[in-house]
Protein backbone atom coordinates (compact mmCIF):
# COMPACT_ATOMS: atom_id res chain seq x y z
CA UNK A 1 0.00 0.00 0.00
CA UNK A 2 2.75 2.43 0.94
CA UNK A 3 4.78 1.62 -2.16
CA UNK A 4 1.76 2.16 -4.42
CA UNK A 5 1.06 5.52 -2.79
CA UNK A 6 4.67 6.67 -3.25
CA UNK A 7 4.46 5.60 -6.91
CA UNK A 8 1.61 8.08 -7.56
CA UNK A 9 2.39 11.42 -9.25
CA UNK A 10 3.41 14.19 -6.87
CA UNK A 11 0.24 16.22 -7.47
CA UNK A 12 -1.98 13.25 -6.58
CA UNK A 13 -0.07 12.66 -3.36
CA UNK A 14 -0.40 16.36 -2.57
CA UNK A 15 -4.16 16.28 -3.08
CA UNK A 16 -4.47 13.16 -0.91
CA UNK A 17 -2.48 14.85 1.84
CA UNK A 18 -4.63 18.01 1.70
CA UNK A 19 -7.80 15.90 1.82
CA UNK A 20 -6.47 14.04 4.86
CA UNK A 21 -5.56 17.30 6.61
CA UNK A 22 -9.03 18.67 5.86
CA UNK A 23 -10.58 15.55 7.40
CA UNK A 24 -8.45 16.01 10.53
CA UNK A 25 -9.75 19.56 10.94
CA UNK A 26 -13.30 18.29 10.39
CA UNK A 27 -13.06 15.52 13.02
CA UNK A 28 -14.52 17.55 15.95
CA UNK A 29 -17.63 18.15 13.83
CA UNK A 30 -17.83 14.53 12.65
CA UNK A 31 -21.37 13.77 11.60
CA UNK A 32 -20.94 11.53 8.55
CA UNK A 33 -23.53 8.70 8.66
CA UNK A 34 -21.84 5.45 9.50
CA UNK A 35 -18.90 7.14 11.22
CA UNK A 36 -20.64 8.81 14.15
CA UNK A 37 -20.00 5.66 16.24
CA UNK A 38 -16.37 6.77 16.34
CA UNK A 39 -17.29 9.69 18.59
CA UNK A 40 -16.62 9.08 22.27
CA UNK A 41 -19.75 11.03 23.23
CA UNK A 42 -21.89 8.51 21.31
CA UNK A 43 -21.61 6.06 24.21
CA UNK A 44 -23.12 6.39 27.65
CA UNK A 45 -20.76 8.16 30.01
CA UNK A 46 -18.30 8.97 27.23
CA UNK A 47 -16.07 12.02 27.39
CA UNK A 48 -16.37 15.13 25.25
CA UNK A 49 -15.37 14.23 21.69
CA UNK A 50 -13.39 17.40 21.00
CA UNK A 51 -11.64 17.07 24.36
CA UNK A 52 -10.55 13.52 23.52
CA UNK A 53 -9.28 14.70 20.14
CA UNK A 54 -7.26 17.40 21.91
CA UNK A 55 -5.55 14.79 24.11
CA UNK A 56 -4.91 12.64 21.03
CA UNK A 57 -3.28 15.61 19.25
CA UNK A 58 -1.10 16.36 22.29
CA UNK A 59 -0.01 12.71 22.44
CA UNK A 60 0.81 12.77 18.72
CA UNK A 61 3.01 15.82 19.33
CA UNK A 62 4.72 14.00 22.20
CA UNK A 63 5.27 10.91 20.03
CA UNK A 64 6.86 13.01 17.28
CA UNK A 65 9.29 14.51 19.78
CA UNK A 66 10.11 11.15 21.37
CA UNK A 67 10.53 9.62 17.93
CA UNK A 68 13.46 11.98 17.33
CA UNK A 69 15.17 10.52 20.41
CA UNK A 70 14.20 6.85 20.06
CA UNK A 71 13.35 6.34 16.40
CA UNK A 72 16.02 8.48 14.75
CA UNK A 73 18.91 8.66 17.25
CA UNK A 74 18.29 5.26 18.87
CA UNK A 75 18.34 6.54 22.47
CA UNK A 76 15.99 4.81 24.93
CA UNK A 77 14.46 7.65 26.97
CA UNK A 78 12.14 6.46 29.75
CA UNK A 79 11.89 9.87 31.41
CA UNK A 80 10.32 11.91 28.63
CA UNK A 81 7.48 12.86 30.97
CA UNK A 82 10.04 15.07 32.72
CA UNK A 83 10.29 17.36 29.69
CA UNK A 84 6.51 17.29 29.38
CA UNK A 85 6.29 18.45 33.01
CA UNK A 86 8.91 21.18 32.55
CA UNK A 87 6.93 22.64 29.64
CA UNK A 88 3.68 22.52 31.59
CA UNK A 89 5.14 24.07 34.73
CA UNK A 90 6.92 26.77 32.71
CA UNK A 91 3.57 28.17 31.54
CA UNK A 92 2.06 27.72 35.01
CA UNK A 93 4.90 29.36 36.95
CA UNK A 94 5.30 32.38 34.68
CA UNK A 95 1.75 32.80 33.41
CA UNK A 96 -0.58 32.10 36.33
CA UNK A 97 -1.41 35.05 38.62
CA UNK A 98 -1.54 32.50 41.47
CA UNK A 99 2.00 31.26 40.86
CA UNK A 100 4.53 31.79 43.69
CA UNK A 101 7.10 32.83 41.05
CA UNK A 102 4.79 35.50 39.61
CA UNK A 103 3.98 36.70 43.12
CA UNK A 104 7.69 37.03 43.90
CA UNK A 105 8.24 39.01 40.68
CA UNK A 106 5.35 41.33 41.54
CA UNK A 107 6.79 42.01 44.99
CA UNK A 108 10.34 42.43 43.68
CA UNK A 109 9.51 44.90 40.91
CA UNK A 110 6.39 46.48 42.46
CA UNK A 111 4.08 45.26 39.69
CA UNK A 112 0.28 45.62 39.84
CA UNK A 113 -1.89 42.91 41.41
CA UNK A 114 -2.95 40.28 38.87
CA UNK A 115 0.09 40.84 36.64
CA UNK A 116 1.59 37.76 34.95
CA UNK A 117 3.61 36.95 31.86
CA UNK A 118 1.41 36.70 28.76
CA UNK A 119 0.75 33.32 27.16
CA UNK A 120 2.54 34.28 23.92
CA UNK A 121 5.75 34.84 25.92
CA UNK A 122 5.25 31.78 28.14
CA UNK A 123 5.42 29.40 25.16
CA UNK A 124 8.95 30.48 24.07
CA UNK A 125 9.99 30.35 27.74
CA UNK A 126 8.72 26.77 27.97
CA UNK A 127 10.58 25.78 24.80
CA UNK A 128 13.80 27.40 26.01
CA UNK A 129 13.65 25.84 29.47
CA UNK A 130 12.95 22.34 28.17
CA UNK A 131 15.70 22.66 25.57
CA UNK A 132 18.14 23.72 28.31
CA UNK A 133 16.97 20.87 30.55
CA UNK A 134 17.55 18.43 27.68
CA UNK A 135 21.11 19.70 27.28
CA UNK A 136 21.75 19.61 31.04
CA UNK A 137 20.48 16.03 31.25
CA UNK A 138 22.17 14.85 28.08
CA UNK A 139 25.60 16.39 28.67
CA UNK A 140 26.63 14.05 31.54
CA UNK A 141 24.48 11.03 30.61
CA UNK A 142 24.67 10.53 26.84
CA UNK A 143 28.01 8.79 27.15
CA UNK A 144 25.98 5.92 28.61
CA UNK A 145 24.31 3.39 26.33
CA UNK A 146 21.34 1.07 26.33
CA UNK A 147 19.81 0.10 29.66
CA UNK A 148 22.07 2.45 31.63
CA UNK A 149 20.77 5.47 29.74
CA UNK A 150 17.19 4.25 30.15
CA UNK A 151 17.58 4.00 33.94
CA UNK A 152 19.12 7.48 34.19
CA UNK A 153 16.36 9.09 32.14
CA UNK A 154 13.70 7.27 34.14
CA UNK A 155 15.24 8.75 37.26
CA UNK A 156 15.17 12.21 35.67
CA UNK A 157 11.43 11.99 35.11
CA UNK A 158 10.83 10.97 38.72
CA UNK A 159 13.17 13.68 40.04
CA UNK A 160 11.17 16.37 38.24
CA UNK A 161 7.91 15.08 39.73
CA UNK A 162 9.33 14.82 43.24
CA UNK A 163 10.90 18.29 43.08
CA UNK A 164 7.73 20.08 41.97
CA UNK A 165 5.78 18.21 44.64
CA UNK A 166 8.08 19.20 47.50
CA UNK A 167 9.22 22.76 46.79
CA UNK A 168 7.11 25.83 47.58
CA UNK A 169 7.83 27.81 44.43
CA UNK A 170 6.04 25.19 42.27
CA UNK A 171 2.85 25.18 44.34
CA UNK A 172 3.74 21.89 46.03
CA UNK A 173 1.22 19.01 46.09
CA UNK A 174 -1.66 21.47 45.61
CA UNK A 175 -0.46 22.40 42.13
CA UNK A 176 -1.11 25.66 40.29
CA UNK A 177 -4.43 26.95 38.93
CA UNK A 178 -5.43 29.86 36.65
CA UNK A 179 -2.93 28.80 33.98
CA UNK A 180 -3.38 31.11 30.98
CA UNK A 181 -4.32 30.28 27.42
CA UNK A 182 -4.21 32.52 24.34
CA UNK A 183 -6.96 34.69 25.90
CA UNK A 184 -5.53 34.67 29.41
CA UNK A 185 -6.63 32.59 32.43
CA UNK A 186 -9.74 30.48 31.91
CA UNK A 187 -12.86 32.57 32.58
CA UNK A 188 -16.36 33.23 31.30
CA UNK A 189 -14.98 36.16 29.31
CA UNK A 190 -12.99 33.90 27.00
CA UNK A 191 -14.86 33.75 23.71
CA UNK A 192 -12.74 31.21 21.83
CA UNK A 193 -10.29 29.30 24.05
CA UNK A 194 -12.56 28.50 26.96
CA UNK A 195 -13.04 25.47 29.19
CA UNK A 196 -16.26 24.12 27.69
CA UNK A 197 -15.58 24.16 23.95
CA UNK A 198 -12.43 22.16 23.20
CA UNK A 199 -12.65 22.44 19.41
CA UNK A 200 -10.46 25.59 19.13
CA UNK A 201 -7.88 23.93 21.36
CA UNK A 202 -7.80 20.86 19.14
CA UNK A 203 -7.43 22.97 16.00
CA UNK A 204 -4.60 24.93 17.63
CA UNK A 205 -2.67 21.80 18.62
CA UNK A 206 -3.33 20.18 15.23
CA UNK A 207 -1.85 23.22 13.49
CA UNK A 208 1.23 23.04 15.72
CA UNK A 209 1.54 19.31 14.99
CA UNK A 210 1.42 19.84 11.21
CA UNK A 211 4.02 22.61 11.33
CA UNK A 212 6.38 20.55 13.49
CA UNK A 213 5.87 17.43 11.36
CA UNK A 214 7.09 19.35 8.32
CA UNK A 215 10.02 20.77 10.31
CA UNK A 216 11.08 17.38 11.70
CA UNK A 217 10.69 15.79 8.26
CA UNK A 218 13.08 18.32 6.75
CA UNK A 219 15.46 17.77 9.66
CA UNK A 220 15.30 14.00 9.19
CA UNK A 221 16.32 14.34 5.53
CA UNK A 222 19.16 16.73 6.34
CA UNK A 223 22.77 16.06 7.28
CA UNK A 224 21.76 15.99 10.95
CA UNK A 225 19.08 13.38 10.31
CA UNK A 226 21.48 11.15 8.41
CA UNK A 227 23.97 11.46 11.27
CA UNK A 228 21.27 10.38 13.73
CA UNK A 229 20.53 7.29 11.66
CA UNK A 230 24.23 6.45 11.45
CA UNK A 231 24.60 6.74 15.23
CA UNK A 232 21.49 4.60 15.75
CA UNK A 233 22.76 1.82 13.50
CA UNK A 234 26.33 1.64 14.85
CA UNK A 235 27.79 4.37 17.01
CA UNK A 236 31.39 3.13 16.69
CA UNK A 237 31.18 2.83 12.90
CA UNK A 238 29.66 6.32 12.70
CA UNK A 239 32.56 7.73 14.73
CA UNK A 240 35.07 6.07 12.39
CA UNK A 241 33.30 7.67 9.40
CA UNK A 242 33.67 11.17 10.86
CA UNK A 243 30.35 11.54 12.73
CA UNK A 244 30.75 12.85 16.28
CA UNK A 245 28.15 10.70 18.13
CA UNK A 246 27.96 12.71 21.35
CA UNK A 247 27.27 15.96 19.51
CA UNK A 248 24.41 14.57 17.44
CA UNK A 249 22.92 12.63 20.34
CA UNK A 250 22.87 15.85 22.33
CA UNK A 251 21.13 17.57 19.42
CA UNK A 252 18.50 14.83 19.36
CA UNK A 253 17.97 15.06 23.10
CA UNK A 254 17.61 18.85 23.01
CA UNK A 255 15.23 18.90 20.04
CA UNK A 256 13.13 16.09 21.48
CA UNK A 257 12.99 17.91 24.81
CA UNK A 258 11.83 21.12 23.13
CA UNK A 259 8.98 19.30 21.39
CA UNK A 260 8.02 17.72 24.70
CA UNK A 261 8.00 21.19 26.25
CA UNK A 262 5.64 22.54 23.59
CA UNK A 263 3.22 19.66 24.19
CA UNK A 264 3.36 20.18 27.95
CA UNK A 265 2.75 23.90 27.61
CA UNK A 266 -0.32 23.36 25.40
CA UNK A 267 -1.64 20.66 27.72
CA UNK A 268 -1.34 22.90 30.79
CA UNK A 269 -2.94 25.84 28.98
CA UNK A 270 -5.99 23.77 28.11
CA UNK A 271 -6.32 22.13 31.53
CA UNK A 272 -5.97 25.41 33.42
CA UNK A 273 -4.63 23.47 36.41
CA UNK A 274 -1.72 21.07 36.95
CA UNK A 275 -0.36 19.13 39.90
CA UNK A 276 2.62 16.74 40.28
CA UNK A 277 0.71 13.44 40.12
CA UNK A 278 -0.25 14.18 36.51
CA UNK A 279 3.38 13.51 35.50
CA UNK A 280 4.09 10.02 36.83
CA UNK A 281 6.37 7.28 35.49
CA UNK A 282 3.39 5.34 34.12
CA UNK A 283 2.71 8.19 31.68
CA UNK A 284 6.33 8.12 30.55
CA UNK A 285 6.09 4.38 29.79
CA UNK A 286 2.92 5.10 27.81
CA UNK A 287 4.86 7.63 25.71
CA UNK A 288 7.49 5.03 24.86
CA UNK A 289 4.77 2.49 24.03
CA UNK A 290 3.23 4.91 21.53
CA UNK A 291 6.50 5.04 19.59
CA UNK A 292 7.21 1.31 19.79
CA UNK A 293 3.68 0.22 18.85
CA UNK A 294 3.35 2.73 16.02
CA UNK A 295 6.75 2.06 14.49
CA UNK A 296 9.92 3.79 15.71
CA UNK A 297 11.52 5.95 13.05
CA UNK A 298 8.31 6.54 11.07
CA UNK A 299 6.36 9.69 11.96
CA UNK A 300 3.14 8.34 10.46
CA UNK A 301 3.54 5.19 12.54
CA UNK A 302 4.22 6.94 15.86
CA UNK A 303 1.33 9.31 15.19
CA UNK A 304 -0.98 6.34 14.65
CA UNK A 305 0.33 4.65 17.80
CA UNK A 306 -0.24 7.81 19.85
CA UNK A 307 -3.76 8.24 18.50
CA UNK A 308 -4.74 4.63 19.19
CA UNK A 309 -3.34 4.56 22.73
CA UNK A 310 -5.12 7.81 23.57
CA UNK A 311 -8.40 7.17 21.74
CA UNK A 312 -9.20 3.48 22.32
CA UNK A 313 -9.37 3.63 26.15
CA UNK A 314 -11.83 6.53 25.85
CA UNK A 315 -13.96 4.89 23.17
CA UNK A 316 -14.27 1.55 24.98
CA UNK A 317 -14.87 2.79 28.51
CA UNK A 318 -17.11 -0.22 29.20
CA UNK A 319 -13.88 -2.19 29.64
CA UNK A 320 -12.35 0.32 32.04
CA UNK A 321 -11.80 -2.32 34.73
CA UNK A 322 -9.87 -4.44 32.24
CA UNK A 323 -8.10 -1.53 30.58
CA UNK A 324 -4.57 -2.32 31.75
CA UNK A 325 -4.96 -6.04 31.07
CA UNK A 326 -6.15 -5.40 27.50
CA UNK A 327 -3.45 -2.77 27.03
CA UNK A 328 -0.71 -5.17 28.14
CA UNK A 329 -2.10 -8.00 26.03
CA UNK A 330 -2.22 -5.73 22.98
CA UNK A 331 1.42 -4.72 23.50
CA UNK A 332 2.50 -8.36 23.72
CA UNK A 333 0.59 -9.26 20.54
CA UNK A 334 2.00 -6.31 18.63
CA UNK A 335 5.55 -7.20 19.66
CA UNK A 336 5.03 -10.84 18.62
CA UNK A 337 3.21 -10.22 15.36
CA UNK A 338 4.55 -6.81 14.32
CA UNK A 339 7.88 -6.26 16.12
CA UNK A 340 8.69 -3.40 13.75
CA UNK A 341 5.45 -1.57 14.70
CA UNK A 342 2.13 -1.01 12.97
CA UNK A 343 3.66 1.26 10.31
CA UNK A 344 7.42 0.64 10.37
CA UNK A 345 9.99 2.81 8.70
CA UNK A 346 11.16 1.36 5.40
CA UNK A 347 14.73 1.12 6.69
CA UNK A 348 13.63 -0.75 9.85
CA UNK A 349 11.38 -3.12 7.88
CA UNK A 350 14.25 -4.01 5.55
CA UNK A 351 16.57 -4.64 8.52
CA UNK A 352 14.14 -7.07 10.14
CA UNK A 353 13.52 -8.82 6.83
CA UNK A 354 17.25 -9.28 6.24
CA UNK A 355 17.76 -10.64 9.76
CA UNK A 356 14.87 -13.10 9.31
CA UNK A 357 16.45 -14.35 6.07
CA UNK A 358 19.88 -14.72 7.69
CA UNK A 359 18.66 -17.00 10.50
CA UNK A 360 17.60 -19.99 8.32
CA UNK A 361 20.74 -19.60 6.25
CA UNK A 362 22.99 -19.80 9.32
CA UNK A 363 21.06 -22.79 10.68
N, C-alpha and C positions, 0 to 999 in steps of 0.2 A: 504493500500500500504506500509506504513512504517513498520507495523508489519510483513508483508510477507518478506520484505527486511531483517529485523533483524533476521528472522528465517532461512535465508540462511546460509550455511557453511561459516566459517570465510574466507577461501581462495576465495570464490566467491565474497564476499563483498569487499575483498581487490582488486580483479581484476576490479570490477565495479568502485571502487574509483579511481584506476590508469587510467582507461579509461576516466573517467570524468575529471580528472586533465589534461590528454593529450588533451582532447577536449578544455579545457580552454586555454591552451597554443597555440592551433591551431586557436582560434577565430579570431585574427587579420588577418589571411590569409584566412578566410572563403570563400570558393568557391564551396561548395557542391551544385549541382543543386537542386533547390527547397528551399534552405535556404538562398540564396544570398539576398532575399528581407529583411532579418533581418538587413543587413548592413545599417547604416545611410547615407552612401555616395551613396546609390542606388536611393535616391530621390533627386529631384531638390533642390539645396540650402542646402543639408544636410552637417553636419560636418564630419570631418575626422573620419573614423571608428575606427582606433586604438586610436585616441585621446579620443573618447567617451568611449572606453573600459578602458582607463587609469582612467578617472573620475569615472567610475563605480567601478573599483578596489579600488580606494581611498575611495569612499563612503562605500564600504563593510568593509574596515579596520576601518573606523569611527564607523560603526554600531556594529562591534565586540567589540570595546572598550566601547561604550555606553551601550551595552548589559550587560557588567559586572556590571555597575552602576545601570541600571534600571531593567534588566531582572533577574539578580542573587541576587543583594543586595536589590532591591526594592526601590531605591532612585530616585526620579524624578528630573533629572538634565536638566534644560532648558537653561543652559549657556555653553554647551559643546563646542560651537564654540570658546569660550575663550581659551581652551586648544589647539584647532586646530590652532588658531592665534599665541599662544605662540610658538608652534613648528615651524610654518612657519617663524616667525620673528627671531627665534633663528638662523636658517640657514642664513637668510638675514643679520642680524646684525654682525655675526661673520665671514661669508664667502664671502660677497660681497666686492670687492675693493672700491665700492662707499659708503659703510656704514659709517655713522658718528662714530660708535664705532670702526671700523677698522682704520679709519683715526686717531682717538685719540690714539689708541695703537701704530700706526706707529710713531706718533710724540713723544709719551712718551718714547718709547724704541729705537728710531732712527732706525726704520726698513726701508727696501728699498721700493720705490714707487711700488704700485701694489701688495704688500704683503697682504695676507688674510689667515684666518684659512682654512685648507683643508676640503673638503666635508666629508671625512671619520671621521674627528674629530667633525665636526658640528653636525652630527646625534646623537652621544652620548650626546653632549651638549644639544641638543633639548630635548632628552628623560629626562635628569637630570632636566632641568629647568621646564618642564611640570610636572614631578613627584613632585618636590618641590612646584610648584604652587598648585597642587592638595592637598598636605598636608596643605599648608598655608590657602587654602580656606576651607578645610574640618574641620580643627581643631576647629575653633570657630563656625561653622555653622551646623555640623552634629548632634548636640543635638536637632536641629529643626526637625520637621516631616512634611510630606505631602506638602500642599500648601505653607507653610512658607519656606520650603527648596527650593521649585521650584522658588519662587519669589527671594530669595537670589542668587541662581545660575544664574537666568536670569539677575540680576543686575551685576553679575561678568562678564558675557559675554559682556555686554554693556560697562562696565568700561574699559575692555581691549581695545575695539575698540576706545573708546574716548581718552584713554591715548596715544595710538600709533598715533592717528591723531593729537594730540595737543603738543606733546613733540618733541624737535629737534633731539634727539639722535635716534629716530625711522624713521627719514625721513619725518615726518609730513604727511600732506595730499598728498604730491607728491609720497610717497612710496619709495621703494628701488628697483633698477634694478641690473643687472649683478649678480644675485643669482647663486651660483655654483651648478653643478651637479657632478656626478662621474668623469667627465673629466675636471672639472673647469667651469668657466662662459661660457654661451652659445656663441659659435662662429663658424665660418666656418671650423675651425680646428678640431672640435669635429667629430670623425668618427662614434661613436656609439650613444651616448646620446646627440643628437642634437635637434633642434627645429622642424625640418620638419618631421622626422620619429619618430612617437610615439610608435612604436612597442617595442623597447627595454625598454622604460619606463614602458609600460604595463607589460611586462614579469618580470621586476624588482619588481614592486608593487605586482604582483600576487605571486611571490616567498615569499615576506615578509608576505603576507596574509596567505599563507599556513603554514608557520613556526609558526606564531602567533596563528593560529587556533588550531594547535596541542598543543601549550603551554597553551592556555586558556582552552582547553578541559581537559588537565591533571590537571590544577588548579581547574577546576570545580568539578572534581571527587575526589579532595583531601579533607583534613580536613577543609581547608579554604573555599572551595566551599560549603561544607555542612553547615558550619557556616553561610555563606551568605544566603543560602536558609532558614535556621532557622530564621534569622533576618528578612528576607523578609516576611515570613509567620506570625510571631508574635514576635515582638521585646521583649516584656515583658516576654513571655514564654521562649524565648531563654536565657534571662538573668537568669531566675530561674534555668534553666538546666545547667548553668555554662559557657555560651557563653557571652563574653564581647562585647556587640553590638557596642559600639563606636569604639573599636579597629578594628573590622572587616569591619565596614563601612568606616573607614579611609583607610584601605587597598584597598577596592574596588574603592574608589575615586582616590587614588594615581595610581593604576594600570590602571584604565580607562583613567586617564589624560595622562599617559605615552603613551598609544596606540594612543590617540588623537594627541599627540605631534609628533609621528612617521608619522602619516598620513599628518599632516600639513607640516612637513619638506619635505616629498616626493612631495607634491603638489607644494610647493614653488620652489623646485629644478627644476621641470618640467616647471613651468610657466616662471621662470627667472625674474619675476617682481611681486611684491605684493603691495597693498595699502589698507588702513583701510576699505574702503567700501566693500571689498570682504568678510568681516567677520561680517555680520550684524545679527540681531536677527532672521530674516526670515530664514536664513540658519540653525540656531540652532533649530528652530521648525521643519525644514525639517529632521534634524538628528533624532529627537525624533519620528517623523512620520515613519521613516524607521524601527525603532525597533518595534513600536506598530503595524504597518501594517503587517510586516513580522511574528511577533510572539515573544514577549518578553520572554527571557529565552532559546530560541532555536537558536543556531548559524546558522543553515541552514536557518531558517525562516528569521532572521534579514538580512542575506546575500541576500536572495531573495528580501526582501523588499527594501534594498539599491539599488540593481541592477535595479529593476523595476522603482523606483522613479528617478533614474539617466538616465536610458535608454529611457523610453517611451516618455518623453518630447522632446528628440532629434530625435526619430524615427518619431513621428507624429508632425512635425513642421508646417504642414498645419493648425493645430489648435492652433497656438501660441497665438492668441488673446483670445482664450477661455481656455488657459492652466490652470489658477488658478481656474476657475469655474469647469472644469473637475476634477482637482486635489481635490478640496474640496468635490465634489460630490462623487468621488471614496472613499475618507476617510469616509464619512458618511455611504456609502453602506457597506464598509468593517466592520465598527464598529457595524452596525445593523445585518449583516448576518454572520460575522465571528469575534465576539468580542475578541476571543483568538488569532487572527492573521491568516495569510494564512497557516503557518506551525507552529502550537503551540507546546510548549514543552509538553511532555506526562503528566507531573505533573500538568501543568496549565489546560490542556484539561480535566483531571479527576476532578479537582476542579470545573470547570464550569459545568460539567455534574452532579456532586453531588449536586450543588446548584440548578440546574434546576429541579432535582428530588425532592428536599426538598420543593420547593415552592408549588406544587400541594398537597403534603401531609399535609402541614401546613394549607392550605386553606380548 
